[in-house]
């Protein structure tokens, strides 16, 4: 028997990542955001969440502008090394949405150095974590994360928001007894070479495991495995990888993290 729920924010304590320049730090070391009322949009912008997920370190300002548009606040004219945005994201509850402030910091070459969210619930909306809790002993939880937002296409390198999602999971351990066993399983959809998909799913599982370890999860508790196109969550008709079929198969491209606790 099991209970299923979707958690938009596991442990709402991870909202920021990376380092900031002195211009964006208070004396207490906190990142400064402009007053939301000072944006020229006033009501925020309904940006495509996928465009935010495509932001990565090293991108030039021009690449950021193509994805997100011009910054929404007055940042100055020359040598500006931080851009601020106000995005609206739907919560999944009808037409309800929240406005999220997003900051990018650039290095001296005007390439993305780090990104920040003002509120921790905002990155959680971008990368929801589905949780299944099994009513068995010892207690187990299975966390399902969408592979398309953890990784870029055909890549085993974590995205910015993918790293934040894993940090939320580890942060939640601090409030409970840490799991004694953490099993990470990577999956792919049915398109492409079967052996390639198997290798990719293994590489992605190893990447997730390594990142969890870097965040403090004991390596001795970690088990990682790639399952390729096995164990599909959904079955979609179509023998050609059209955009609609790939979208239908999206739940199959995933990473599952099973947490086992001492009874």
DOBAZA-662111 format. One record per atom (N, C-alpha, C): residue in one letter; x, y, z. Coordinates in steps of 0.1 Angstrom, whole numbers, always signed. Layout:
REM residues N
("A",(X,Y,Z));
...
//
This chain:
REM residues 263
("X",(+8,-12,+0));
("X",(+0,+0,+0));
("X",(+9,+12,+0));
("X",(+4,+23,-7));
("X",(+13,+35,-8));
("X",(+4,+47,-9));
("X",(+10,+58,-5));
("X",(+4,+71,-6));
("X",(+11,+79,-17));
("X",(+4,+86,-26));
("X",(+11,+93,-36));
("X",(+8,+108,-35));
("X",(+18,+116,-36));
("X",(+15,+130,-36));
("X",(+26,+137,-44));
("X",(+23,+150,-48));
("X",(+33,+158,-55));
("X",(+38,+169,-46));
("X",(+51,+169,-44));
("X",(+56,+180,-35));
("X",(+63,+190,-44));
("X",(+58,+202,-44));
("X",(+64,+213,-52));
("X",(+77,+218,-46));
("X",(+78,+216,-33));
("X",(+90,+221,-26));
("X",(+93,+213,-14));
("X",(+102,+203,-16));
("X",(+107,+195,-5));
("X",(+117,+204,+3));
("X",(+114,+206,+15));
("X",(+122,+215,+24));
("X",(+125,+228,+18));
("X",(+116,+238,+19));
("X",(+117,+251,+13));
("X",(+128,+259,+20));
("X",(+140,+254,+19));
("X",(+151,+261,+25));
("X",(+162,+264,+15));
("X",(+161,+258,+3));
("X",(+171,+261,-7));
("X",(+165,+270,-18));
("X",(+169,+283,-18));
("X",(+164,+292,-28));
("X",(+175,+298,-36));
("X",(+187,+298,-31));
("X",(+198,+305,-37));
("X",(+209,+295,-40));
("X",(+217,+299,-50));
("X",(+229,+291,-54));
("X",(+240,+300,-59));
("X",(+252,+296,-57));
("X",(+263,+303,-63));
("X",(+268,+315,-54));
("X",(+277,+323,-59));
("X",(+282,+334,-52));
("X",(+278,+347,-58));
("X",(+278,+358,-51));
("X",(+274,+371,-56));
("X",(+285,+381,-54));
("X",(+285,+391,-63));
("X",(+295,+401,-62));
("X",(+290,+411,-50));
("X",(+299,+419,-45));
("X",(+296,+428,-34));
("X",(+285,+437,-37));
("X",(+282,+440,-50));
("X",(+271,+450,-53));
("X",(+258,+443,-50));
("X",(+257,+430,-49));
("X",(+244,+424,-47));
("X",(+243,+418,-33));
("X",(+253,+421,-24));
("X",(+252,+415,-11));
("X",(+250,+426,+0));
("X",(+242,+422,+10));
("X",(+240,+431,+21));
("X",(+252,+428,+31));
("X",(+252,+436,+41));
("X",(+263,+434,+51));
("X",(+262,+421,+58));
("X",(+250,+415,+58));
("X",(+248,+401,+63));
("X",(+251,+390,+54));
("X",(+255,+394,+41));
("X",(+258,+384,+31));
("X",(+246,+378,+24));
("X",(+235,+385,+25));
("X",(+223,+381,+17));
("X",(+222,+388,+4));
("X",(+216,+381,-6));
("X",(+215,+386,-19));
("X",(+204,+397,-19));
("X",(+207,+408,-26));
("X",(+197,+419,-26));
("X",(+189,+418,-39));
("X",(+176,+420,-38));
("X",(+167,+421,-50));
("X",(+161,+434,-50));
("X",(+158,+440,-62));
("X",(+151,+453,-63));
("X",(+137,+451,-58));
("X",(+131,+463,-54));
("X",(+117,+463,-50));
("X",(+108,+459,-62));
("X",(+99,+449,-60));
("X",(+91,+444,-71));
("X",(+83,+456,-78));
("X",(+79,+466,-70));
("X",(+72,+477,-76));
("X",(+80,+485,-85));
("X",(+93,+483,-86));
("X",(+101,+492,-94));
("X",(+103,+486,-108));
("X",(+97,+474,-111));
("X",(+98,+469,-125));
("X",(+88,+476,-134));
("X",(+93,+478,-146));
("X",(+84,+486,-156));
("X",(+72,+477,-160));
("X",(+72,+464,-158));
("X",(+61,+455,-162));
("X",(+50,+456,-152));
("X",(+53,+459,-139));
("X",(+43,+460,-129));
("X",(+36,+447,-125));
("X",(+32,+439,-135));
("X",(+25,+427,-132));
("X",(+33,+414,-135));
("X",(+45,+415,-138));
("X",(+54,+404,-141));
("X",(+51,+398,-155));
("X",(+60,+389,-160));
("X",(+59,+384,-173));
("X",(+57,+369,-173));
("X",(+47,+364,-181));
("X",(+44,+350,-181));
("X",(+54,+343,-191));
("X",(+66,+341,-186));
("X",(+77,+335,-194));
("X",(+75,+320,-196));
("X",(+80,+314,-207));
("X",(+80,+300,-208));
("X",(+89,+294,-198));
("X",(+85,+285,-189));
("X",(+94,+279,-179));
("X",(+106,+272,-186));
("X",(+103,+266,-197));
("X",(+114,+259,-204));
("X",(+126,+268,-208));
("X",(+123,+281,-210));
("X",(+133,+290,-214));
("X",(+142,+293,-201));
("X",(+136,+294,-190));
("X",(+144,+296,-177));
("X",(+152,+284,-175));
("X",(+147,+272,-178));
("X",(+155,+260,-175));
("X",(+167,+259,-185));
("X",(+167,+266,-196));
("X",(+178,+266,-205));
("X",(+190,+275,-201));
("X",(+188,+283,-191));
("X",(+198,+292,-186));
("X",(+209,+283,-180));
("X",(+222,+286,-183));
("X",(+233,+278,-177));
("X",(+245,+287,-175));
("X",(+254,+283,-167));
("X",(+266,+291,-165));
("X",(+274,+292,-178));
("X",(+280,+304,-180));
("X",(+289,+305,-192));
("X",(+281,+312,-204));
("X",(+268,+312,-203));
("X",(+261,+319,-214));
("X",(+263,+334,-215));
("X",(+264,+339,-227));
("X",(+266,+353,-229));
("X",(+253,+361,-227));
("X",(+254,+374,-224));
("X",(+242,+382,-222));
("X",(+233,+381,-234));
("X",(+238,+380,-246));
("X",(+230,+380,-258));
("X",(+222,+367,-258));
("X",(+228,+356,-254));
("X",(+220,+343,-253));
("X",(+209,+344,-242));
("X",(+212,+350,-231));
("X",(+202,+352,-221));
("X",(+191,+360,-226));
("X",(+194,+371,-233));
("X",(+184,+380,-238));
("X",(+174,+373,-248));
("X",(+180,+364,-256));
("X",(+172,+356,-265));
("X",(+162,+347,-258));
("X",(+166,+342,-247));
("X",(+157,+333,-239));
("X",(+147,+340,-231));
("X",(+152,+351,-224));
("X",(+143,+357,-213));
("X",(+139,+371,-217));
("X",(+144,+377,-228));
("X",(+141,+391,-231));
("X",(+150,+400,-223));
("X",(+147,+413,-224));
("X",(+154,+423,-217));
("X",(+151,+423,-202));
("X",(+160,+426,-193));
("X",(+158,+426,-179));
("X",(+146,+435,-176));
("X",(+139,+432,-165));
("X",(+126,+439,-162));
("X",(+128,+451,-152));
("X",(+141,+454,-148));
("X",(+143,+465,-139));
("X",(+154,+473,-145));
("X",(+155,+486,-141));
("X",(+165,+495,-146));
("X",(+179,+491,-139));
("X",(+188,+486,-148));
("X",(+201,+481,-143));
("X",(+212,+490,-146));
("X",(+210,+501,-153));
("X",(+221,+509,-158));
("X",(+224,+507,-172));
("X",(+234,+512,-178));
("X",(+237,+511,-192));
("X",(+250,+504,-195));
("X",(+261,+508,-189));
("X",(+274,+503,-193));
("X",(+280,+494,-182));
("X",(+286,+483,-186));
("X",(+293,+474,-176));
("X",(+284,+468,-166));
("X",(+271,+466,-169));
("X",(+261,+461,-159));
("X",(+264,+446,-158));
("X",(+265,+441,-146));
("X",(+269,+427,-144));
("X",(+258,+420,-136));
("X",(+246,+425,-135));
("X",(+235,+418,-129));
("X",(+222,+422,-136));
("X",(+214,+412,-139));
("X",(+200,+414,-145));
("X",(+190,+409,-136));
("X",(+179,+416,-135));
("X",(+168,+411,-127));
("X",(+155,+410,-135));
("X",(+147,+399,-132));
("X",(+135,+397,-139));
("X",(+123,+394,-129));
("X",(+111,+396,-133));
("X",(+99,+393,-125));
("X",(+91,+384,-134));
("X",(+90,+371,-131));
("X",(+83,+361,-139));
("X",(+71,+356,-131));
("X",(+60,+353,-139));
("X",(+48,+347,-133));
("X",(+48,+332,-137));
("X",(+46,+324,-127));
("X",(+45,+309,-129));
("X",(+31,+305,-123));
("X",(+24,+296,-131));
("X",(+12,+290,-126));
("X",(+15,+280,-116));
("X",(+7,+279,-106));
("X",(+9,+270,-95));
("X",(+3,+256,-97));
("X",(-5,+255,-108));
("X",(-12,+242,-110));
("X",(-26,+242,-104));
("X",(-30,+252,-97));
("X",(-43,+254,-91));
("X",(-51,+263,-99));
("X",(-57,+259,-110));
("X",(-65,+267,-119));
("X",(-57,+278,-125));
("X",(-61,+291,-124));
("X",(-54,+302,-130));
("X",(-45,+309,-120));
("X",(-43,+303,-108));
("X",(-35,+309,-98));
("X",(-21,+309,-102));
("X",(-14,+320,-100));
("X",(+0,+321,-103));
("X",(+7,+329,-92));
("X",(+20,+328,-92));
("X",(+28,+336,-83));
("X",(+39,+344,-91));
("X",(+43,+355,-86));
("X",(+53,+363,-93));
("X",(+67,+360,-86));
("X",(+76,+356,-94));
("X",(+90,+352,-89));
("X",(+100,+362,-94));
("X",(+109,+366,-85));
("X",(+120,+375,-89));
("X",(+132,+366,-91));
("X",(+139,+368,-102));
("X",(+150,+360,-106));
("X",(+162,+369,-110));
("X",(+174,+366,-105));
("X",(+186,+375,-107));
("X",(+197,+366,-113));
("X",(+203,+372,-123));
("X",(+215,+367,-129));
("X",(+227,+376,-127));
("X",(+238,+370,-123));
("X",(+251,+377,-121));
("X",(+260,+373,-132));
("X",(+267,+383,-138));
("X",(+277,+380,-149));
("X",(+291,+382,-144));
("X",(+300,+375,-151));
("X",(+314,+378,-148));
("X",(+320,+389,-156));
("X",(+332,+392,-155));
("X",(+338,+404,-163));
("X",(+337,+402,-178));
("X",(+335,+390,-182));
("X",(+334,+387,-197));
("X",(+319,+387,-201));
("X",(+310,+391,-191));
("X",(+296,+392,-193));
("X",(+290,+379,-197));
("X",(+295,+368,-190));
("X",(+289,+355,-191));
("X",(+283,+351,-177));
("X",(+272,+343,-178));
("X",(+265,+340,-166));
("X",(+274,+333,-156));
("X",(+275,+339,-144));
("X",(+283,+334,-133));
("X",(+274,+326,-123));
("X",(+263,+331,-120));
("X",(+254,+325,-110));
("X",(+240,+330,-112));
("X",(+230,+323,-106));
("X",(+216,+328,-107));
("X",(+210,+326,-93));
("X",(+199,+334,-91));
("X",(+193,+334,-77));
("X",(+178,+336,-79));
("X",(+170,+329,-70));
("X",(+156,+332,-68));
("X",(+154,+339,-55));
("X",(+144,+348,-55));
("X",(+141,+355,-42));
("X",(+134,+346,-33));
("X",(+125,+337,-38));
("X",(+117,+328,-30));
("X",(+119,+314,-34));
("X",(+121,+305,-24));
("X",(+124,+291,-26));
("X",(+113,+284,-33));
("X",(+101,+288,-32));
("X",(+90,+281,-39));
("X",(+91,+282,-54));
("X",(+98,+292,-59));
("X",(+99,+294,-74));
("X",(+106,+284,-81));
("X",(+119,+280,-78));
("X",(+125,+269,-85));
("X",(+118,+256,-82));
("X",(+111,+255,-71));
("X",(+103,+243,-69));
("X",(+92,+241,-79));
("X",(+86,+252,-84));
("X",(+76,+252,-94));
("X",(+81,+247,-107));
("X",(+94,+251,-110));
("X",(+100,+247,-122));
("X",(+104,+232,-123));
("X",(+108,+226,-111));
("X",(+111,+212,-111));
("X",(+103,+206,-99));
("X",(+91,+202,-102));
("X",(+83,+195,-92));
("X",(+89,+181,-89));
("X",(+87,+177,-77));
("X",(+92,+164,-72));
("X",(+80,+156,-68));
("X",(+77,+145,-75));
("X",(+66,+136,-72));
("X",(+71,+126,-62));
("X",(+63,+124,-51));
("X",(+67,+115,-40));
("X",(+57,+104,-39));
("X",(+62,+92,-38));
("X",(+54,+80,-34));
("X",(+59,+75,-20));
("X",(+51,+74,-11));
("X",(+55,+69,+2));
("X",(+48,+55,+4));
("X",(+57,+45,+7));
("X",(+52,+31,+8));
("X",(+49,+28,+23));
("X",(+38,+23,+26));
("X",(+34,+19,+39));
("X",(+39,+5,+42));
("X",(+52,+4,+43));
("X",(+58,-9,+46));
("X",(+70,-6,+55));
("X",(+75,-17,+61));
("X",(+87,-16,+70));
("X",(+99,-24,+63));
("X",(+111,-18,+63));
("X",(+114,-4,+67));
("X",(+107,+6,+58));
("X",(+105,+18,+63));
("X",(+98,+29,+56));
("X",(+106,+32,+43));
("X",(+99,+34,+32));
("X",(+105,+38,+20));
("X",(+98,+50,+13));
("X",(+105,+58,+6));
("X",(+99,+69,-2));
("X",(+106,+68,-16));
("X",(+98,+70,-26));
("X",(+103,+71,-39));
("X",(+101,+85,-45));
("X",(+111,+92,-49));
("X",(+110,+105,-55));
("X",(+113,+104,-70));
("X",(+104,+110,-77));
("X",(+105,+110,-92));
("X",(+108,+124,-97));
("X",(+119,+125,-105));
("X",(+122,+138,-110));
("X",(+123,+137,-125));
("X",(+117,+147,-132));
("X",(+117,+147,-147));
("X",(+131,+148,-153));
("X",(+135,+139,-161));
("X",(+149,+139,-167));
("X",(+151,+151,-176));
("X",(+140,+156,-182));
("X",(+141,+167,-192));
("X",(+145,+180,-185));
("X",(+143,+181,-172));
("X",(+147,+194,-166));
("X",(+159,+192,-157));
("X",(+162,+179,-154));
("X",(+175,+177,-147));
("X",(+187,+178,-156));
("X",(+185,+174,-169));
("X",(+196,+174,-179));
("X",(+191,+180,-192));
("X",(+201,+185,-199));
("X",(+198,+189,-213));
("X",(+197,+177,-222));
("X",(+192,+178,-234));
("X",(+190,+167,-243));
("X",(+203,+159,-245));
("X",(+202,+146,-244));
("X",(+212,+137,-246));
("X",(+225,+140,-238));
("X",(+223,+146,-226));
("X",(+234,+150,-218));
("X",(+233,+143,-204));
("X",(+244,+141,-197));
("X",(+244,+137,-183));
("X",(+249,+147,-174));
("X",(+250,+160,-179));
("X",(+254,+171,-170));
("X",(+242,+178,-165));
("X",(+241,+180,-151));
("X",(+230,+186,-145));
("X",(+228,+200,-149));
("X",(+216,+204,-150));
("X",(+213,+218,-153));
("X",(+213,+226,-139));
("X",(+212,+239,-140));
("X",(+212,+247,-128));
("X",(+200,+244,-119));
("X",(+188,+243,-125));
("X",(+176,+240,-117));
("X",(+176,+225,-113));
("X",(+183,+216,-121));
("X",(+184,+203,-117));
("X",(+192,+201,-104));
("X",(+203,+209,-103));
("X",(+211,+209,-91));
("X",(+203,+214,-79));
("X",(+195,+225,-81));
("X",(+187,+230,-71));
("X",(+177,+220,-65));
("X",(+171,+212,-75));
("X",(+161,+202,-70));
("X",(+168,+192,-61));
("X",(+180,+188,-65));
("X",(+187,+178,-56));
("X",(+191,+184,-43));
("X",(+194,+197,-43));
("X",(+197,+203,-30));
("X",(+185,+204,-21));
("X",(+173,+206,-27));
("X",(+161,+206,-19));
("X",(+159,+193,-12));
("X",(+162,+182,-20));
("X",(+160,+169,-14));
("X",(+169,+166,-2));
("X",(+182,+170,-4));
("X",(+192,+168,+7));
("X",(+188,+177,+18));
("X",(+184,+189,+16));
("X",(+181,+198,+27));
("X",(+169,+192,+35));
("X",(+160,+185,+29));
("X",(+149,+179,+37));
("X",(+154,+169,+47));
("X",(+166,+162,+44));
("X",(+171,+152,+53));
("X",(+174,+159,+67));
("X",(+178,+171,+67));
("X",(+182,+178,+79));
("X",(+170,+178,+89));
("X",(+158,+177,+84));
("X",(+146,+178,+93));
("X",(+142,+165,+98));
("X",(+147,+154,+92));
("X",(+143,+141,+96));
("X",(+155,+132,+98));
("X",(+153,+120,+102));
("X",(+164,+111,+103));
("X",(+169,+107,+89));
("X",(+182,+108,+86));
("X",(+187,+106,+72));
("X",(+184,+91,+68));
("X",(+181,+89,+55));
("X",(+179,+75,+50));
("X",(+192,+67,+51));
("X",(+190,+54,+53));
("X",(+201,+45,+54));
("X",(+206,+40,+41));
("X",(+197,+41,+31));
("X",(+200,+36,+17));
("X",(+193,+45,+7));
("X",(+201,+49,-3));
("X",(+196,+58,-13));
("X",(+199,+52,-27));
("X",(+188,+48,-34));
("X",(+189,+41,-46));
("X",(+185,+51,-58));
("X",(+194,+53,-67));
("X",(+192,+62,-78));
("X",(+191,+54,-91));
("X",(+180,+56,-98));
("X",(+178,+48,-110));
("X",(+174,+58,-122));
("X",(+182,+57,-132));
("X",(+180,+66,-144));
("X",(+172,+58,-155));
("X",(+163,+65,-162));
("X",(+155,+59,-172));
("X",(+155,+68,-185));
("X",(+152,+62,-196));
("X",(+151,+69,-209));
("X",(+138,+65,-216));
("X",(+134,+71,-227));
("X",(+122,+66,-234));
("X",(+127,+56,-244));
("X",(+117,+51,-253));
("X",(+120,+40,-262));
("X",(+127,+44,-275));
("X",(+128,+57,-278));
("X",(+134,+61,-290));
("X",(+149,+62,-289));
("X",(+156,+58,-301));
("X",(+170,+58,-301));
("X",(+176,+44,-299));
("X",(+189,+43,-300));
("X",(+196,+31,-298));
("X",(+194,+26,-284));
("X",(+191,+13,-282));
("X",(+188,+8,-269));
("X",(+200,+8,-260));
("X",(+212,+5,-265));
("X",(+224,+5,-257));
("X",(+228,+19,-254));
("X",(+227,+28,-263));
("X",(+230,+42,-260));
("X",(+221,+47,-249));
("X",(+208,+44,-249));
("X",(+199,+49,-239));
("X",(+203,+43,-225));
("X",(+207,+30,-226));
("X",(+211,+24,-213));
("X",(+224,+30,-207));
("X",(+233,+33,-216));
("X",(+245,+40,-211));
("X",(+242,+54,-206));
("X",(+233,+61,-213));
("X",(+230,+75,-209));
("X",(+222,+75,-196));
("X",(+213,+65,-194));
("X",(+206,+64,-181));
("X",(+215,+61,-170));
("X",(+225,+53,-173));
("X",(+235,+49,-162));
("X",(+244,+62,-159));
("X",(+248,+69,-169));
("X",(+256,+81,-167));
("X",(+248,+91,-159));
("X",(+235,+93,-162));
("X",(+227,+103,-155));
("X",(+225,+98,-140));
("X",(+223,+86,-138));
("X",(+222,+81,-124));
("X",(+234,+83,-116));
("X",(+246,+81,-123));
("X",(+259,+83,-116));
("X",(+261,+98,-113));
("X",(+257,+107,-122));
("X",(+258,+121,-120));
("X",(+250,+125,-108));
("X",(+237,+120,-107));
("X",(+229,+124,-96));
("X",(+234,+119,-83));
("X",(+239,+106,-83));
("X",(+245,+100,-71));
("X",(+257,+108,-67));
("X",(+266,+112,-76));
("X",(+278,+120,-73));
("X",(+274,+134,-67));
("X",(+263,+140,-72));
("X",(+260,+153,-67));
("X",(+254,+152,-53));
("X",(+246,+141,-51));
("X",(+240,+139,-38));
("X",(+252,+137,-28));
("X",(+262,+130,-32));
("X",(+273,+128,-23));
("X",(+281,+141,-20));
("X",(+282,+149,-30));
("X",(+288,+162,-28));
("X",(+280,+171,-19));
("X",(+267,+168,-17));
("X",(+259,+176,-8));
("X",(+258,+170,+6));
("X",(+266,+159,+8));
("X",(+266,+153,+22));
("X",(+260,+140,+23));
("X",(+254,+134,+13));
("X",(+249,+120,+14));
("X",(+261,+110,+14));
("X",(+260,+101,+24));
("X",(+271,+92,+25));
("X",(+272,+83,+13));
("X",(+284,+82,+7));
("X",(+286,+73,-5));
("X",(+283,+59,-2));
("X",(+285,+54,+10));
("X",(+282,+40,+14));
("X",(+268,+37,+13));
("X",(+259,+47,+14));
("X",(+245,+45,+14));
("X",(+239,+46,-1));
("X",(+247,+50,-10));
("X",(+243,+52,-24));
("X",(+244,+40,-33));
("X",(+234,+37,-41));
("X",(+234,+27,-51));
("X",(+228,+34,-64));
("X",(+236,+33,-75));
("X",(+231,+39,-87));
("X",(+231,+29,-98));
("X",(+220,+30,-107));
("X",(+218,+20,-118));
("X",(+211,+27,-129));
("X",(+214,+24,-141));
("X",(+207,+28,-153));
("X",(+198,+17,-159));
("X",(+186,+20,-162));
("X",(+176,+10,-167));
("X",(+172,+13,-181));
("X",(+178,+23,-187));
("X",(+174,+25,-201));
("X",(+159,+28,-203));
("X",(+153,+21,-213));
("X",(+139,+22,-216));
("X",(+130,+12,-208));
("X",(+136,+6,-198));
("X",(+128,-4,-191));
("X",(+118,+3,-182));
("X",(+108,-4,-177));
("X",(+98,+1,-167));
("X",(+91,+14,-171));
("X",(+85,+14,-183));
("X",(+79,+27,-187));
("X",(+67,+31,-178));
("X",(+66,+43,-175));
("X",(+54,+48,-167));
("X",(+42,+50,-176));
("X",(+44,+54,-189));
("X",(+33,+55,-198));
("X",(+37,+48,-211));
("X",(+27,+44,-219));
("X",(+28,+38,-232));
("X",(+21,+47,-242));
("X",(+28,+52,-252));
("X",(+22,+61,-262));
("X",(+23,+55,-276));
("X",(+13,+56,-284));
("X",(+13,+51,-297));
("X",(+22,+60,-306));
("X",(+27,+54,-317));
("X",(+36,+61,-326));
("X",(+49,+56,-327));
("X",(+54,+53,-339));
("X",(+67,+47,-341));
("X",(+77,+57,-346));
("X",(+73,+70,-348));
("X",(+82,+81,-352));
("X",(+82,+91,-340));
("X",(+94,+96,-338));
("X",(+96,+105,-326));
("X",(+92,+119,-330));
("X",(+79,+121,-332));
("X",(+73,+134,-334));
("X",(+73,+142,-321));
("X",(+72,+155,-322));
("X",(+71,+163,-309));
("X",(+60,+159,-300));
("X",(+49,+155,-306));
("X",(+37,+151,-297));
("X",(+40,+138,-290));
("X",(+46,+128,-298));
("X",(+49,+115,-292));
("X",(+60,+117,-281));
("X",(+70,+125,-284));
("X",(+80,+127,-273));
("X",(+75,+134,-261));
("X",(+65,+143,-263));
("X",(+59,+149,-251));
("X",(+51,+139,-243));
("X",(+44,+130,-250));
("X",(+36,+120,-244));
("X",(+46,+111,-235));
("X",(+57,+108,-241));
("X",(+67,+99,-234));
("X",(+75,+106,-223));
("X",(+73,+118,-221));
("X",(+81,+126,-212));
("X",(+82,+120,-198));
("X",(+71,+114,-192));
("X",(+72,+108,-179));
("X",(+82,+96,-178));
("X",(+85,+90,-190));
("X",(+94,+79,-190));
("X",(+109,+83,-188));
("X",(+112,+96,-193));
("X",(+125,+101,-192));
("X",(+126,+107,-178));
("X",(+132,+99,-168));
("X",(+131,+103,-154));
("X",(+143,+98,-147));
("X",(+144,+103,-134));
("X",(+153,+97,-125));
("X",(+145,+94,-112));
("X",(+146,+82,-107));
("X",(+139,+79,-95));
("X",(+149,+77,-83));
("X",(+146,+83,-72));
("X",(+154,+82,-60));
("X",(+146,+75,-49));
("X",(+150,+63,-45));
("X",(+143,+56,-35));
("X",(+151,+57,-22));
("X",(+144,+62,-11));
("X",(+150,+64,+2));
("X",(+145,+54,+11));
("X",(+154,+47,+18));
("X",(+150,+37,+28));
("X",(+155,+41,+41));
("X",(+146,+40,+51));
("X",(+149,+45,+65));
("X",(+149,+33,+74));
("X",(+157,+34,+85));
("X",(+156,+24,+95));
("X",(+143,+23,+102));
("X",(+138,+11,+105));
("X",(+125,+10,+111));
("X",(+126,+14,+126));
//
